[in-house]
Amino acid sequence: MKKTIKLAVVAALALGTTSAFATNGSVMISTGVKATGMAGTGIGMSHGAESALVNPALITSVKGSEVSFGGTFFMPDVSNNTGDGYHKSDADLSVVPMVATATQVNDNLFIGVGMWGTAGMGVDYRNSASQYKMVTNLQLMQFGVPVAYKVGSFSVAVTPLLQYGALDINFASPDRAGTIQQHGNGVAQDLRFGYNLGAAYEVAGFTVGAVYKSKIDMDYKNQIPDAGRAFGLILGSDLSTPAEIGLGLSYAFGVNTIAVDYKQIKYSDAKGYKDFGWDDQNVYSLGYEYRAKTWAARVGYNYAASPIVEQNGATPKGGAINTLNLLGFPGIVESHYAIGGTYNVSEKVSFDLAYVYSPEVTETFANSGATGHAGTTISTKHSQTALSAAVNFNF
């Protein structure tokens, strides 16, 4: 166990973390490579050690010890139009790390360690004056210790976790006299505790799983209030990580496994997101895996309607919120197509790959009432590709 924990720590520090456009609003469709290859499906299907990041109750499939570490390269393509044509965001490459371990202590008790990037958003319009030279950067990283207990075909788990968050918002906007003012206070950081709960039941090839991930209130001093004041808004400094509830079901027959997941991301109850009018997001994913002796292939589809709700853009408040959502935090991508696979080098070493494509979505909101904005609408185009890779060791 000590050996796997040390390897996990080294891997996480080597990978580091940067901002990312996560695909379900501000939440990644998955934090493990196997699950990502099935478009995030993993609540009711075990993926070995990486289940610590999806449904910790399913680390009970591990025999001995297993460690998995890797990362995801996000390549978003985002452009914004405030009235003079589309301008492209320069934030077009991000890296999110993932490390997971699991150890079977005895027939009933399983313990793991996980370190993973969970969510993030960011744009870079510093060379576009009509986009207020807006630069945003949200980073979220979690460290958790899942503990699972199995009795017969039933398992339950809890993961106490520590979340690190960093938020930076910088932009330039005119004051009431028309003078351009620079806004930004540097990076604000916070460290808070949360927890994940999981349960699973296996019978006759079926696996049913359920998860609950707690809301985590994060306080980013001066970032959101300063941005809000520039647009005539009075906002708090909190941007909570929203709670999630989820159910999953899989059926294994021979070398084939079909799995479906449903989860709800509760943005409407999360501080910050609630102020910006985000709605709860229902996420549906379907995945298929074919597993041979030395390799496995996966495909999947994930869909969730955008959680960003258009406000009354003719009012100062509604116009400002519409502007800030589509310009600084455009988590509007909806469909996600995934393909992935595993190659077993030996009984102890294997490699995972996954690729996700999110087709372009265009959203246009009214914002004529926004302070300092001369146009009547704001539009954002957003598509995404992502490549994930991991290496796994069994001891």
C-alpha positions as a Markdown table, in Angstrom:
| # | Residue | x | y | z |
|---|---|---|---|---|
| 1 | Met | 0.0 | 0.0 | 0.0 |
| 2 | Lys | 2.8 | 2.4 | 0.9 |
| 3 | Lys | 4.4 | 1.7 | -2.5 |
| 4 | Thr | 1.2 | 2.6 | -4.5 |
| 5 | Ile | 0.6 | 5.8 | -2.4 |
| 6 | Lys | 4.1 | 7.0 | -3.1 |
| 7 | Leu | 3.7 | 6.3 | -6.9 |
| 8 | Ala | 0.4 | 8.1 | -6.9 |
| 9 | Val | 1.8 | 11.2 | -5.2 |
| 10 | Val | 4.8 | 11.4 | -7.6 |
| 11 | Ala | 2.5 | 11.0 | -10.6 |
| 12 | Ala | 0.1 | 13.8 | -9.6 |
| 13 | Leu | 2.9 | 16.2 | -8.8 |
| 14 | Ala | 4.5 | 15.5 | -12.2 |
| 15 | Leu | 1.3 | 16.1 | -14.1 |
| 16 | Gly | 0.3 | 19.3 | -12.4 |
| 17 | Thr | -3.1 | 20.9 | -13.3 |
| 18 | Thr | -4.4 | 23.7 | -15.4 |
| 19 | Ser | -7.8 | 25.0 | -16.3 |
| 20 | Ala | -10.1 | 23.0 | -18.5 |
| 21 | Phe | -13.4 | 23.2 | -20.4 |
| 22 | Ala | -15.2 | 20.4 | -18.8 |
| 23 | Thr | -18.0 | 19.0 | -20.8 |
| 24 | Asn | -21.1 | 18.7 | -18.6 |
| 25 | Gly | -21.3 | 22.4 | -17.7 |
| 26 | Ser | -18.2 | 22.8 | -15.6 |
| 27 | Val | -17.9 | 19.2 | -14.6 |
| 28 | Met | -15.9 | 16.6 | -16.5 |
| 29 | Ile | -17.9 | 13.8 | -18.1 |
| 30 | Ser | -15.5 | 11.4 | -16.2 |
| 31 | Thr | -12.3 | 11.5 | -14.2 |
| 32 | Gly | -11.0 | 8.0 | -15.3 |
| 33 | Val | -9.8 | 6.9 | -18.7 |
| 34 | Lys | -11.8 | 3.7 | -19.0 |
| 35 | Ala | -15.0 | 5.5 | -18.0 |
| 36 | Thr | -14.1 | 8.3 | -20.4 |
| 37 | Gly | -13.8 | 5.8 | -23.3 |
| 38 | Met | -17.5 | 4.9 | -22.5 |
| 39 | Ala | -18.5 | 8.7 | -22.4 |
| 40 | Gly | -18.4 | 8.8 | -18.6 |
| 41 | Thr | -20.3 | 5.6 | -17.9 |
| 42 | Gly | -19.1 | 4.0 | -14.7 |
| 43 | Ile | -21.5 | 4.3 | -11.8 |
| 44 | Gly | -22.8 | 0.8 | -12.3 |
| 45 | Met | -19.7 | -0.8 | -13.9 |
| 46 | Ser | -16.4 | -1.4 | -12.3 |
| 47 | His | -13.2 | 0.0 | -13.9 |
| 48 | Gly | -10.8 | -1.2 | -11.3 |
| 49 | Ala | -8.8 | 1.3 | -9.3 |
| 50 | Glu | -10.2 | 4.3 | -11.2 |
| 51 | Ser | -13.7 | 3.5 | -9.9 |
| 52 | Ala | -12.4 | 5.4 | -6.8 |
| 53 | Leu | -13.1 | 8.5 | -8.9 |
| 54 | Val | -16.5 | 7.4 | -10.2 |
| 55 | Asn | -18.2 | 5.1 | -7.8 |
| 56 | Pro | -15.9 | 4.1 | -4.9 |
| 57 | Ala | -18.0 | 1.1 | -4.0 |
| 58 | Leu | -16.8 | -0.6 | -7.1 |
| 59 | Ile | -13.1 | -0.7 | -6.2 |
| 60 | Thr | -14.1 | -4.0 | -4.6 |
| 61 | Ser | -13.4 | -5.7 | -8.0 |
| 62 | Val | -9.6 | -5.2 | -7.4 |
| 63 | Lys | -7.6 | -8.2 | -6.4 |
| 64 | Gly | -4.4 | -7.4 | -4.5 |
| 65 | Ser | -3.4 | -3.8 | -5.4 |
| 66 | Glu | -3.8 | -1.6 | -8.5 |
| 67 | Val | -2.6 | 1.8 | -9.4 |
| 68 | Ser | -3.6 | 3.9 | -12.4 |
| 69 | Phe | -2.2 | 7.3 | -13.3 |
| 70 | Gly | -2.6 | 9.5 | -16.4 |
| 71 | Gly | -4.3 | 12.6 | -17.6 |
| 72 | Thr | -6.5 | 14.3 | -20.1 |
| 73 | Phe | -5.6 | 16.8 | -22.7 |
| 74 | Phe | -8.5 | 19.1 | -23.4 |
| 75 | Met | -8.6 | 21.0 | -26.7 |
| 76 | Pro | -11.6 | 23.4 | -26.7 |
| 77 | Asp | -12.4 | 25.5 | -29.6 |
| 78 | Val | -14.3 | 28.6 | -28.4 |
| 79 | Ser | -15.2 | 31.8 | -30.2 |
| 80 | Asn | -17.3 | 34.8 | -29.0 |
| 81 | Asn | -19.1 | 37.5 | -30.9 |
| 82 | Thr | -20.3 | 40.7 | -29.2 |
| 83 | Gly | -21.3 | 42.4 | -32.4 |
| 84 | Asp | -18.2 | 42.7 | -34.6 |
| 85 | Gly | -17.7 | 39.1 | -35.6 |
| 86 | Tyr | -16.3 | 36.0 | -33.9 |
| 87 | His | -13.1 | 36.2 | -31.9 |
| 88 | Lys | -11.3 | 33.0 | -30.9 |
| 89 | Ser | -10.2 | 32.2 | -27.4 |
| 90 | Asp | -6.5 | 31.4 | -27.1 |
| 91 | Ala | -7.2 | 29.0 | -24.2 |
| 92 | Asp | -7.2 | 26.0 | -26.5 |
| 93 | Leu | -5.2 | 23.4 | -24.6 |
| 94 | Ser | -5.4 | 22.3 | -21.0 |
| 95 | Val | -4.2 | 19.3 | -18.9 |
| 96 | Val | -6.0 | 17.6 | -16.1 |
| 97 | Pro | -4.3 | 14.8 | -14.1 |
| 98 | Met | -5.7 | 11.6 | -12.7 |
| 99 | Val | -4.2 | 9.1 | -10.2 |
| 100 | Ala | -6.1 | 6.3 | -8.5 |
| 101 | Thr | -5.1 | 3.3 | -6.3 |
| 102 | Ala | -7.0 | 0.5 | -4.7 |
| 103 | Thr | -5.9 | -2.3 | -2.3 |
| 104 | Gln | -7.8 | -5.3 | -1.1 |
| 105 | Val | -7.1 | -5.5 | 2.6 |
| 106 | Asn | -9.1 | -8.6 | 3.2 |
| 107 | Asp | -12.2 | -10.4 | 1.8 |
| 108 | Asn | -14.4 | -7.5 | 2.9 |
| 109 | Leu | -12.3 | -4.3 | 3.2 |
| 110 | Phe | -10.9 | -2.3 | 0.3 |
| 111 | Ile | -9.0 | 1.1 | 0.6 |
| 112 | Gly | -7.8 | 3.4 | -2.1 |
| 113 | Val | -6.2 | 6.8 | -2.8 |
| 114 | Gly | -7.2 | 9.2 | -5.5 |
| 115 | Met | -6.0 | 12.5 | -6.8 |
| 116 | Trp | -7.8 | 14.0 | -9.8 |
| 117 | Gly | -8.9 | 17.2 | -11.5 |
| 118 | Thr | -12.6 | 17.3 | -11.5 |
| 119 | Ala | -13.7 | 20.5 | -13.3 |
| 120 | Gly | -12.7 | 23.8 | -14.7 |
| 121 | Met | -13.4 | 26.6 | -17.1 |
| 122 | Gly | -11.2 | 29.2 | -18.9 |
| 123 | Val | -11.1 | 31.6 | -21.8 |
| 124 | Asp | -8.4 | 33.9 | -23.1 |
| 125 | Tyr | -9.5 | 37.0 | -25.1 |
| 126 | Arg | -6.7 | 39.2 | -23.9 |
| 127 | Asn | -6.1 | 40.3 | -27.6 |
| 128 | Ser | -9.7 | 41.1 | -28.3 |
| 129 | Ala | -11.0 | 44.4 | -27.0 |
| 130 | Ser | -14.6 | 43.8 | -27.9 |
| 131 | Gln | -14.5 | 40.7 | -25.6 |
| 132 | Tyr | -13.3 | 43.0 | -22.8 |
| 133 | Lys | -9.9 | 41.3 | -23.0 |
| 134 | Met | -11.5 | 38.7 | -20.8 |
| 135 | Val | -9.3 | 36.0 | -19.2 |
| 136 | Thr | -10.8 | 33.4 | -16.9 |
| 137 | Asn | -9.2 | 30.4 | -15.2 |
| 138 | Leu | -10.9 | 28.0 | -12.8 |
| 139 | Gln | -9.0 | 25.0 | -11.5 |
| 140 | Leu | -10.3 | 22.2 | -9.2 |
| 141 | Met | -8.3 | 19.3 | -7.8 |
| 142 | Gln | -9.4 | 16.7 | -5.3 |
| 143 | Phe | -7.6 | 14.3 | -3.1 |
| 144 | Gly | -9.6 | 11.4 | -1.6 |
| 145 | Val | -9.3 | 8.2 | 0.3 |
| 146 | Pro | -12.1 | 5.8 | -0.6 |
| 147 | Val | -12.9 | 3.1 | 1.9 |
| 148 | Ala | -15.2 | 0.3 | 0.6 |
| 149 | Tyr | -16.8 | -2.6 | 2.5 |
| 150 | Lys | -18.2 | -5.7 | 0.7 |
| 151 | Val | -20.6 | -8.3 | 2.0 |
| 152 | Gly | -21.6 | -11.0 | -0.6 |
| 153 | Ser | -22.8 | -9.1 | -3.7 |
| 154 | Phe | -23.4 | -5.8 | -1.9 |
| 155 | Ser | -20.8 | -3.1 | -1.3 |
| 156 | Val | -20.8 | 0.4 | 0.1 |
| 157 | Ala | -18.1 | 3.1 | 0.3 |
| 158 | Val | -17.3 | 6.5 | 1.5 |
| 159 | Thr | -14.6 | 8.9 | 0.2 |
| 160 | Pro | -13.6 | 11.7 | 2.5 |
| 161 | Leu | -11.9 | 14.3 | 0.2 |
| 162 | Leu | -10.0 | 17.5 | 0.2 |
| 163 | Gln | -10.6 | 20.0 | -2.7 |
| 164 | Tyr | -8.2 | 22.6 | -3.9 |
| 165 | Gly | -9.6 | 25.4 | -6.0 |
| 166 | Ala | -8.2 | 28.5 | -7.8 |
| 167 | Leu | -10.0 | 31.2 | -9.7 |
| 168 | Asp | -8.7 | 34.1 | -11.7 |
| 169 | Ile | -10.9 | 36.6 | -13.6 |
| 170 | Asn | -9.3 | 39.5 | -15.5 |
| 171 | Phe | -10.8 | 41.9 | -18.0 |
| 172 | Ala | -11.1 | 45.5 | -19.0 |
| 173 | Ser | -14.4 | 47.4 | -19.3 |
| 174 | Pro | -15.5 | 51.1 | -19.5 |
| 175 | Asp | -16.8 | 52.9 | -16.5 |
| 176 | Arg | -19.7 | 55.3 | -16.6 |
| 177 | Ala | -17.5 | 58.1 | -18.0 |
| 178 | Gly | -16.3 | 55.7 | -20.8 |
| 179 | Thr | -12.8 | 55.3 | -19.3 |
| 180 | Ile | -11.4 | 51.8 | -19.7 |
| 181 | Gln | -10.7 | 50.2 | -16.3 |
| 182 | Gln | -8.7 | 47.0 | -15.7 |
| 183 | His | -10.3 | 44.5 | -13.3 |
| 184 | Gly | -8.5 | 41.6 | -11.6 |
| 185 | Asn | -7.0 | 40.8 | -8.3 |
| 186 | Gly | -4.7 | 37.9 | -9.1 |
| 187 | Val | -5.5 | 34.3 | -8.4 |
| 188 | Ala | -7.8 | 33.5 | -5.4 |
| 189 | Gln | -7.4 | 30.0 | -3.8 |
| 190 | Asp | -9.3 | 27.9 | -1.3 |
| 191 | Leu | -9.1 | 24.5 | 0.3 |
| 192 | Arg | -12.3 | 22.8 | 1.6 |
| 193 | Phe | -13.5 | 19.3 | 2.6 |
| 194 | Gly | -16.2 | 17.2 | 1.1 |
| 195 | Tyr | -17.2 | 13.6 | 0.6 |
| 196 | Asn | -18.4 | 11.0 | -1.9 |
| 197 | Leu | -20.7 | 8.1 | -1.1 |
| 198 | Gly | -21.2 | 5.0 | -3.2 |
| 199 | Ala | -23.1 | 1.7 | -3.3 |
| 200 | Ala | -23.3 | -1.3 | -5.6 |
| 201 | Tyr | -25.1 | -4.6 | -6.0 |
| 202 | Glu | -24.1 | -7.4 | -8.4 |
| 203 | Val | -26.4 | -10.3 | -9.4 |
| 204 | Ala | -26.6 | -12.6 | -12.5 |
| 205 | Gly | -24.3 | -10.4 | -14.7 |
| 206 | Phe | -26.1 | -7.2 | -13.6 |
| 207 | Thr | -24.5 | -4.5 | -11.5 |
| 208 | Val | -26.5 | -1.6 | -10.1 |
| 209 | Gly | -24.7 | 1.4 | -8.6 |
| 210 | Ala | -25.5 | 4.7 | -6.9 |
| 211 | Val | -23.4 | 7.7 | -5.9 |
| 212 | Tyr | -23.8 | 10.9 | -4.1 |
| 213 | Lys | -21.1 | 13.7 | -4.2 |
| 214 | Ser | -21.4 | 16.5 | -1.7 |
| 215 | Lys | -21.6 | 20.2 | -2.5 |
| 216 | Ile | -18.3 | 21.9 | -1.6 |
| 217 | Asp | -18.6 | 25.7 | -0.9 |
| 218 | Met | -15.4 | 27.4 | -2.2 |
| 219 | Asp | -14.7 | 31.1 | -1.4 |
| 220 | Tyr | -12.6 | 33.0 | -4.0 |
| 221 | Lys | -11.9 | 36.4 | -2.4 |
| 222 | Asn | -12.8 | 39.4 | -4.5 |
| 223 | Gln | -12.9 | 37.5 | -7.9 |
| 224 | Ile | -16.6 | 37.3 | -8.6 |
| 225 | Pro | -17.6 | 40.4 | -6.6 |
| 226 | Asp | -15.1 | 42.6 | -8.6 |
| 227 | Ala | -16.3 | 41.2 | -11.9 |
| 228 | Gly | -19.9 | 41.7 | -10.9 |
| 229 | Arg | -19.4 | 45.3 | -9.9 |
| 230 | Ala | -18.0 | 46.2 | -13.3 |
| 231 | Phe | -21.3 | 45.0 | -14.8 |
| 232 | Gly | -23.5 | 46.6 | -12.1 |
| 233 | Leu | -24.0 | 43.3 | -10.2 |
| 234 | Ile | -23.8 | 42.6 | -6.5 |
| 235 | Leu | -22.4 | 39.1 | -6.1 |
| 236 | Gly | -20.8 | 37.0 | -3.4 |
| 237 | Ser | -17.4 | 35.5 | -3.5 |
| 238 | Asp | -18.5 | 31.8 | -3.4 |
| 239 | Leu | -18.4 | 29.5 | -6.3 |
| 240 | Ser | -19.5 | 26.1 | -4.9 |
| 241 | Thr | -18.7 | 22.8 | -6.5 |
| 242 | Pro | -22.3 | 21.4 | -7.1 |
| 243 | Ala | -23.6 | 18.3 | -5.5 |
| 244 | Glu | -24.2 | 15.3 | -7.8 |
| 245 | Ile | -26.5 | 12.3 | -7.5 |
| 246 | Gly | -26.3 | 9.3 | -9.9 |
| 247 | Leu | -27.5 | 5.9 | -10.8 |
| 248 | Gly | -25.9 | 3.3 | -13.0 |
| 249 | Leu | -26.7 | -0.1 | -14.4 |
| 250 | Ser | -24.5 | -2.6 | -16.4 |
| 251 | Tyr | -25.0 | -6.0 | -17.9 |
| 252 | Ala | -22.1 | -8.3 | -18.7 |
| 253 | Phe | -22.7 | -11.2 | -21.1 |
| 254 | Gly | -19.6 | -13.1 | -22.3 |
| 255 | Val | -17.0 | -10.7 | -23.5 |
| 256 | Asn | -19.6 | -7.9 | -23.8 |
| 257 | Thr | -20.8 | -5.3 | -21.3 |
| 258 | Ile | -23.5 | -2.7 | -21.8 |
| 259 | Ala | -23.8 | 0.1 | -19.3 |
| 260 | Val | -26.1 | 3.2 | -18.8 |
| 261 | Asp | -25.7 | 6.0 | -16.3 |
| 262 | Tyr | -27.9 | 8.9 | -15.1 |
| 263 | Lys | -26.7 | 11.7 | -12.9 |
| 264 | Gln | -28.0 | 15.1 | -11.9 |
| 265 | Ile | -25.6 | 18.0 | -11.3 |
| 266 | Lys | -27.3 | 20.4 | -8.9 |
| 267 | Tyr | -26.1 | 23.8 | -10.2 |
| 268 | Ser | -29.2 | 25.6 | -9.0 |
| 269 | Asp | -28.3 | 24.9 | -5.4 |
| 270 | Ala | -24.6 | 25.8 | -5.7 |
| 271 | Lys | -23.5 | 29.3 | -4.6 |
| 272 | Gly | -22.2 | 31.3 | -7.6 |
| 273 | Tyr | -23.8 | 29.2 | -10.2 |
| 274 | Lys | -27.2 | 30.0 | -8.7 |
| 275 | Asp | -26.4 | 33.7 | -8.9 |
| 276 | Phe | -25.6 | 33.2 | -12.6 |
| 277 | Gly | -28.9 | 31.5 | -13.3 |
| 278 | Trp | -27.5 | 28.0 | -14.0 |
| 279 | Asp | -30.1 | 25.2 | -13.9 |
| 280 | Asp | -29.7 | 21.6 | -12.6 |
| 281 | Gln | -28.2 | 19.4 | -15.4 |
| 282 | Asn | -29.5 | 15.9 | -16.2 |
| 283 | Val | -26.7 | 13.8 | -17.7 |
| 284 | Tyr | -27.3 | 10.6 | -19.6 |
| 285 | Ser | -24.6 | 8.3 | -20.8 |
| 286 | Leu | -24.5 | 4.9 | -22.6 |
| 287 | Gly | -21.4 | 2.8 | -23.1 |
| 288 | Tyr | -20.3 | -0.5 | -24.5 |
| 289 | Glu | -17.2 | -2.6 | -23.9 |
| 290 | Tyr | -15.8 | -5.6 | -25.7 |
| 291 | Arg | -13.1 | -7.3 | -23.7 |
| 292 | Ala | -10.7 | -9.9 | -25.2 |
| 293 | Lys | -7.8 | -11.6 | -23.4 |
| 294 | Thr | -5.1 | -9.0 | -24.0 |
| 295 | Trp | -7.2 | -5.9 | -25.0 |
| 296 | Ala | -10.5 | -4.2 | -24.7 |
| 297 | Ala | -12.5 | -1.7 | -26.9 |
| 298 | Arg | -15.0 | 0.8 | -25.7 |
| 299 | Val | -17.5 | 3.3 | -27.2 |
| 300 | Gly | -20.0 | 5.7 | -25.6 |
| 301 | Tyr | -22.4 | 8.6 | -25.9 |
| 302 | Asn | -23.1 | 11.3 | -23.3 |
| 303 | Tyr | -25.8 | 14.0 | -23.5 |
| 304 | Ala | -26.7 | 16.8 | -21.2 |
| 305 | Ala | -28.5 | 20.0 | -22.2 |
| 306 | Ser | -26.7 | 23.2 | -21.4 |
| 307 | Pro | -27.3 | 24.3 | -17.7 |
| 308 | Ile | -26.9 | 28.0 | -18.7 |
| 309 | Val | -30.3 | 29.7 | -18.8 |
| 310 | Glu | -30.8 | 32.9 | -20.8 |
| 311 | Gln | -31.9 | 35.8 | -18.6 |
| 312 | Asn | -33.9 | 38.9 | -19.6 |
| 313 | Gly | -31.1 | 40.6 | -21.5 |
| 314 | Ala | -33.0 | 43.9 | -21.8 |
| 315 | Thr | -32.5 | 44.5 | -18.0 |
| 316 | Pro | -29.1 | 45.6 | -16.6 |
| 317 | Lys | -28.9 | 42.5 | -14.4 |
| 318 | Gly | -30.0 | 40.0 | -17.1 |
| 319 | Gly | -27.8 | 41.5 | -19.7 |
| 320 | Ala | -24.8 | 41.4 | -17.4 |
| 321 | Ile | -25.4 | 37.8 | -16.4 |
| 322 | Asn | -25.9 | 36.7 | -20.1 |
| 323 | Thr | -22.6 | 38.5 | -21.0 |
| 324 | Leu | -20.5 | 37.0 | -18.2 |
| 325 | Asn | -21.9 | 33.5 | -18.8 |
| 326 | Leu | -21.3 | 33.3 | -22.5 |
| 327 | Leu | -18.1 | 35.3 | -22.5 |
| 328 | Gly | -16.3 | 34.0 | -19.4 |
| 329 | Phe | -17.9 | 30.7 | -18.5 |
| 330 | Pro | -19.4 | 29.1 | -21.7 |
| 331 | Gly | -20.1 | 25.5 | -20.5 |
| 332 | Ile | -22.6 | 25.0 | -23.3 |
| 333 | Val | -21.4 | 21.8 | -25.0 |
| 334 | Glu | -24.1 | 19.1 | -25.0 |
| 335 | Ser | -23.3 | 15.9 | -26.9 |
| 336 | His | -20.2 | 13.8 | -26.5 |
| 337 | Tyr | -19.0 | 10.8 | -28.6 |
| 338 | Ala | -16.3 | 8.6 | -27.1 |
| 339 | Ile | -14.0 | 5.8 | -28.1 |
| 340 | Gly | -11.4 | 4.1 | -26.1 |
| 341 | Gly | -9.4 | 0.9 | -25.4 |
| 342 | Thr | -7.0 | -1.0 | -23.2 |
| 343 | Tyr | -3.9 | -3.0 | -24.1 |
| 344 | Asn | -2.5 | -5.4 | -21.6 |
| 345 | Val | 1.3 | -5.5 | -21.9 |
| 346 | Ser | 1.4 | -8.3 | -19.3 |
| 347 | Glu | -0.6 | -9.5 | -16.3 |
| 348 | Lys | 0.8 | -6.6 | -14.3 |
| 349 | Val | 0.9 | -3.6 | -16.8 |
| 350 | Ser | -1.7 | -2.2 | -19.1 |
| 351 | Phe | -2.4 | 1.1 | -21.0 |
| 352 | Asp | -5.6 | 2.9 | -21.5 |
| 353 | Leu | -6.6 | 5.5 | -24.2 |
| 354 | Ala | -9.8 | 7.4 | -24.8 |
| 355 | Tyr | -10.8 | 10.1 | -27.2 |
| 356 | Val | -13.9 | 12.3 | -26.9 |
| 357 | Tyr | -15.4 | 14.6 | -29.6 |
| 358 | Ser | -18.0 | 17.2 | -28.7 |
| 359 | Pro | -19.7 | 18.8 | -31.7 |
| 360 | Glu | -20.0 | 22.6 | -32.0 |
| 361 | Val | -22.8 | 24.3 | -30.2 |
| 362 | Thr | -23.8 | 27.9 | -30.7 |
| 363 | Glu | -25.7 | 29.9 | -28.1 |
| 364 | Thr | -26.9 | 33.5 | -28.5 |
| 365 | Phe | -28.3 | 35.6 | -25.7 |
| 366 | Ala | -29.8 | 39.1 | -25.6 |
| 367 | Asn | -27.7 | 41.6 | -23.6 |
| 368 | Ser | -28.7 | 45.1 | -24.6 |
| 369 | Gly | -29.2 | 46.1 | -21.0 |
| 370 | Ala | -25.6 | 45.2 | -19.9 |
| 371 | Thr | -23.5 | 48.2 | -18.6 |
| 372 | Gly | -21.1 | 49.5 | -21.2 |
| 373 | His | -22.3 | 47.2 | -24.0 |
| 374 | Ala | -23.4 | 48.8 | -27.2 |
| 375 | Gly | -24.8 | 45.7 | -29.0 |
| 376 | Thr | -28.0 | 43.8 | -28.5 |
| 377 | Thr | -26.8 | 40.1 | -28.4 |
| 378 | Ile | -23.8 | 38.0 | -27.5 |
| 379 | Ser | -23.0 | 34.7 | -29.1 |
| 380 | Thr | -20.6 | 31.9 | -28.3 |
| 381 | Lys | -19.5 | 28.9 | -30.4 |
| 382 | His | -17.9 | 25.9 | -28.5 |
| 383 | Ser | -16.7 | 22.5 | -29.6 |
| 384 | Gln | -14.2 | 20.2 | -28.0 |
| 385 | Thr | -11.9 | 17.3 | -28.5 |
| 386 | Ala | -10.1 | 15.5 | -25.6 |
| 387 | Leu | -7.5 | 12.8 | -25.5 |
| 388 | Ser | -7.0 | 10.8 | -22.3 |
| 389 | Ala | -4.3 | 8.2 | -21.5 |
| 390 | Ala | -3.3 | 6.2 | -18.4 |
| 391 | Val | -0.9 | 3.4 | -17.4 |
| 392 | Asn | -2.0 | 0.8 | -14.9 |
| 393 | Phe | 0.0 | -1.5 | -12.6 |
| 394 | Asn | -1.2 | -4.6 | -10.6 |
| 395 | Phe | 0.7 | -5.9 | -7.7 |
